[in-house]
Every structure is written in C-alpha cells, then in structure tokens.
Amino acid sequence: MSAERTLHHFPLDPASRQVRLALGEKRLPFAEEPAKYWERPSELIAMNASGLTPVLTIGTGRDRLVLCESRAILDHLEEAHPEPPLLGREPAERAEARRLLQWFDRKFDYEVGGFLLHEKMEKRLLGLGSPDLAALRQGRDALRQHLVYVEGLLATRDWLAGKRLSLADFAAAAHLSVIDYFGDVPWRDFPATKTWYMKLKSRPAFRPLLTDRWPGLAPAPHYDDLDF
C-alpha cells in the first residue's frame, strides 16, 4: 500500500489536532485538506457517515484505506508505526494515557468545549448570533476546575500520564490550544500547566498548529508565542 496520506480536517477541531500532533511526532508526512464539516460536504460524508473530521486516507485508488474519527486513527498509527510509542511502554502508563484520552474527549469536551467553543466558534461559523454570556461563564468555570485537576497531576508527574509524553498530553493540548486560540485559558493561575504547555508548544509537531488561522476567527495575541 502506498504511504501517501491525506488528512481531511478542520484546523480548529480538537479531534483533528490530536491526529496532526500524532502524525507530526511520528514524523509521518501527510497532505492536508481543510473541511468545513458544518456545511456537510458530500466528499466528507462519503468517507465518514457522521460527517465529522478528522478523516485520514492512506494510499490511492482501490487500495486506499479510509480511517475515520480520532481514536480509530490514533490506534491505527500506534499499531502501524509503534515508534515512538505514544501510549507509554508500561501497562499501567498505557492504561492511564487511555483514561486521560477519554477524560478530555468526553468530560472536558462536554463540560468546557461544549460551551466555550460552541459560543465563540460554532455560532460564528453557523451564523447563530452572539455568544450567550451565561454559557460562557459556565464554560470558564468548568475550565478552571479541569485546570485544577491537571495542575494536581503535573505536581507529581513529568507528563500527564507519567514519565513520558503520550497521547494524553496531545489530547489535553489539542483541546486547550483551541480554547487558547480564543484567549480563554487563565494560564497565570496555573503555573505547572503553563510550563507543561510551553514544553508542548516548543515541539516540532506542535509548530504547525500555531500557524493556524481561520477567516473571521482571529487568535489571541499570545497564541503563537512560545514564551507567553
């Protein structure tokens, strides 16, 4: 099978960002096809019935492999390209990385992203009017609670799941980076989390995310600053 890869993604989608980070960390080249998933483009729906990003295609023609949804793509990358391992080398660390992946993709996304990103990003993309201030407040309150939890993890660990960088860090960074794009992360109040995020921002795999821009959605001034 050809190694040609194309990632169909929305740049400000946390799920898409997780896959981009994993591909970058494993040094796997890929082409990018930005997709306006909210417009339900026929090409995207033909590949993924849910109509959601990300979708990674590998190869061309009849042998093309189509991988849909972030967890399926991340699992495939770990199995097909095990070095460097992004789930840890020890069973306990791998289990913890998987737990935190679930934490950010379900709990964090529902309690934080579901409010902040819906109000600040999705409403603009869908033309649904101004952000609801009560919803923004609820999302920011939940964000602080999650950052307290992350701060506690980093008080005793080098990375979120343990001694090594893992997909747990990429999941957390993917979600937080989109919220940071809009300037809503109170980094000053969480110094350990800020240091952790600065380390991630400095990795080559993370650099392309810092150049992301979407028409009509300008980033916060510090968004691409490595020493913010």
PERAQUI-V896705 format. One record per residue. N is the residue number from 1. PSI is psi in degrees with one decimal (NA if undefined). BURIAL is + if it has 16 or more other ideal C-beta (glycine too) atoms within 10 Angstrom, else -. D_LAST is the distance of its C-alpha to the last C-alpha in Angstrom with 1 decimal. Layout:
N,PSI,BURIAL,D_LAST ; N,PSI,BURIAL,D_LAST
This chain:
1,138.4,-,43.0 ; 2,148.5,-,40.8 ; 3,5.6,-,37.2 ; 4,126.4,-,36.1 ; 5,141.4,+,33.3 ; 6,127.7,+,32.1 ; 7,117.4,+,29.5 ; 8,117.3,+,30.2 ; 9,164.7,+,27.1 ; 10,124.0,+,25.0 ; 11,-30.6,+,21.5 ; 12,24.1,+,20.1 ; 13,119.0,+,22.4 ; 14,-37.6,+,21.0 ; 15,-42.3,+,24.3 ; 16,-38.5,+,24.1 ; 17,-35.1,+,20.6 ; 18,-43.6,+,22.0 ; 19,-41.4,+,24.7 ; 20,-41.5,+,22.6 ; 21,-43.1,+,20.5 ; 22,-44.0,+,23.9 ; 23,-42.0,+,25.5 ; 24,-42.0,+,22.7 ; 25,-33.7,+,22.7 ; 26,2.3,+,26.5 ; 27,46.3,-,26.4 ; 28,113.7,-,28.8 ; 29,147.7,-,28.9 ; 30,151.2,+,29.2 ; 31,154.1,-,29.7 ; 32,137.3,-,27.9 ; 33,94.9,-,29.8 ; 34,139.4,-,27.8 ; 35,130.2,+,29.9 ; 36,79.7,-,30.2 ; 37,-30.5,+,31.4 ; 38,-16.0,-,32.1 ; 39,-0.4,-,34.7 ; 40,59.2,-,36.4 ; 41,141.2,-,37.1 ; 42,-34.8,-,40.3 ; 43,-40.3,-,38.9 ; 44,-43.6,+,36.3 ; 45,-33.5,-,38.9 ; 46,-30.0,-,41.4 ; 47,-36.8,+,39.0 ; 48,113.5,+,37.7 ; 49,-25.2,-,40.0 ; 50,-18.8,-,37.2 ; 51,15.7,+,35.7 ; 52,155.1,+,32.2 ; 53,157.0,+,29.6 ; 54,159.2,+,29.0 ; 55,127.5,+,32.1 ; 56,123.5,+,32.4 ; 57,140.7,+,35.5 ; 58,124.8,+,36.8 ; 59,-178.2,-,39.7 ; 60,166.4,-,41.9 ; 61,-146.5,-,45.2 ; 62,-21.8,-,47.2 ; 63,5.7,-,45.2 ; 64,132.9,-,41.9 ; 65,128.4,-,40.1 ; 66,117.7,-,38.2 ; 67,126.9,+,35.7 ; 68,144.0,+,34.5 ; 69,143.0,+,31.8 ; 70,-43.9,+,28.8 ; 71,-40.7,+,30.6 ; 72,-39.8,-,33.6 ; 73,-45.3,+,31.6 ; 74,-41.1,+,29.5 ; 75,-43.0,-,32.7 ; 76,-44.1,-,34.4 ; 77,-38.9,+,31.7 ; 78,-38.8,+,32.0 ; 79,-40.8,-,35.8 ; 80,-26.6,-,36.1 ; 81,75.3,-,33.4 ; 82,-12.5,-,33.1 ; 83,132.2,-,31.2 ; 84,145.3,-,28.5 ; 85,134.4,+,29.2 ; 86,14.4,+,26.5 ; 87,8.7,+,28.5 ; 88,164.3,+,29.0 ; 89,-20.0,-,32.2 ; 90,143.4,-,33.7 ; 91,-42.2,-,35.4 ; 92,-39.1,-,33.7 ; 93,-36.2,+,30.2 ; 94,-41.1,+,31.1 ; 95,-40.4,-,32.4 ; 96,-38.0,+,29.3 ; 97,-42.1,+,27.1 ; 98,-38.5,+,29.5 ; 99,-44.5,-,29.4 ; 100,-31.7,+,25.7 ; 101,-47.1,+,25.9 ; 102,-39.1,-,28.5 ; 103,-50.5,+,26.5 ; 104,-35.8,+,23.6 ; 105,-19.3,+,25.9 ; 106,-65.6,-,28.3 ; 107,-52.7,-,27.3 ; 108,-45.8,+,23.6 ; 109,-40.2,+,24.4 ; 110,-43.8,-,27.3 ; 111,-26.2,+,25.9 ; 112,-64.0,+,22.4 ; 113,-35.3,+,22.3 ; 114,-21.4,+,25.9 ; 115,-57.9,+,25.0 ; 116,-46.8,+,21.5 ; 117,-32.0,+,21.8 ; 118,-45.9,+,25.5 ; 119,-39.7,+,25.0 ; 120,-26.0,+,22.0 ; 121,-57.6,+,22.8 ; 122,-37.4,-,26.4 ; 123,-37.8,+,28.0 ; 124,-44.1,-,26.9 ; 125,-34.3,+,28.0 ; 126,-3.7,-,31.3 ; 127,42.6,-,31.9 ; 128,13.0,-,32.3 ; 129,-165.7,-,31.3 ; 130,155.8,-,28.7 ; 131,147.6,+,26.6 ; 132,121.4,-,28.4 ; 133,-36.4,-,26.8 ; 134,-39.4,-,28.5 ; 135,-39.8,+,27.2 ; 136,-42.1,+,23.6 ; 137,-41.0,-,24.1 ; 138,-42.0,+,25.7 ; 139,-39.7,+,22.9 ; 140,-37.6,+,20.2 ; 141,-43.1,-,22.5 ; 142,-37.6,+,23.0 ; 143,-44.6,+,19.3 ; 144,-38.9,-,19.0 ; 145,-40.7,-,22.1 ; 146,-37.0,+,20.8 ; 147,-32.8,+,17.6 ; 148,-42.2,-,20.0 ; 149,-45.7,-,21.9 ; 150,-41.8,+,19.1 ; 151,-39.9,+,18.0 ; 152,-40.4,-,21.7 ; 153,-44.4,+,22.0 ; 154,-10.5,+,19.2 ; 155,-23.6,-,20.9 ; 156,2.8,-,23.8 ; 157,151.9,+,22.5 ; 158,-39.9,-,20.5 ; 159,172.8,+,19.9 ; 160,-40.7,+,20.9 ; 161,-5.2,+,24.5 ; 162,-134.2,+,25.1 ; 163,-18.4,-,24.9 ; 164,150.9,+,23.9 ; 165,137.7,+,21.4 ; 166,178.3,+,23.3 ; 167,-21.8,+,23.6 ; 168,-42.0,+,22.6 ; 169,-40.6,+,19.0 ; 170,-37.3,+,19.2 ; 171,-48.1,+,20.8 ; 172,-45.9,+,18.3 ; 173,-35.3,+,15.3 ; 174,-46.8,+,17.4 ; 175,-47.0,+,18.1 ; 176,-34.2,+,14.7 ; 177,-35.0,+,13.1 ; 178,-40.0,+,15.7 ; 179,-37.3,+,15.2 ; 180,-29.6,+,11.4 ; 181,-34.7,+,12.8 ; 182,3.9,+,14.5 ; 183,26.0,-,11.8 ; 184,2.9,+,13.9 ; 185,120.5,+,12.0 ; 186,70.0,-,11.9 ; 187,-37.2,+,9.3 ; 188,-30.3,-,10.0 ; 189,-4.9,-,13.5 ; 190,77.0,+,13.3 ; 191,-38.3,-,11.8 ; 192,-39.9,-,13.8 ; 193,-37.9,+,12.8 ; 194,-43.7,+,9.0 ; 195,-42.9,-,10.0 ; 196,-44.1,+,12.4 ; 197,-35.5,+,10.2 ; 198,-38.7,-,8.0 ; 199,-41.3,-,11.6 ; 200,-40.9,+,12.7 ; 201,-26.8,+,10.3 ; 202,-8.7,-,11.6 ; 203,142.1,-,15.1 ; 204,-34.4,-,17.3 ; 205,-25.6,+,18.5 ; 206,-22.8,+,15.1 ; 207,-42.5,-,14.5 ; 208,-30.5,-,17.1 ; 209,-31.0,+,15.6 ; 210,-13.8,-,12.6 ; 211,-3.4,-,15.4 ; 212,134.6,+,17.2 ; 213,145.4,-,18.4 ; 214,132.8,+,21.4 ; 215,128.3,-,23.7 ; 216,-6.0,-,23.5 ; 217,86.2,-,20.2 ; 218,142.7,-,17.3 ; 219,162.7,+,13.7 ; 220,151.1,-,11.2 ; 221,-32.4,-,9.6 ; 222,-1.3,-,6.0 ; 223,-45.2,+,8.0 ; 224,14.0,+,8.3 ; 225,118.9,-,5.2 ; 226,-23.1,-,5.8 ; 227,38.0,-,3.8 ; 228,NA,-,0.0
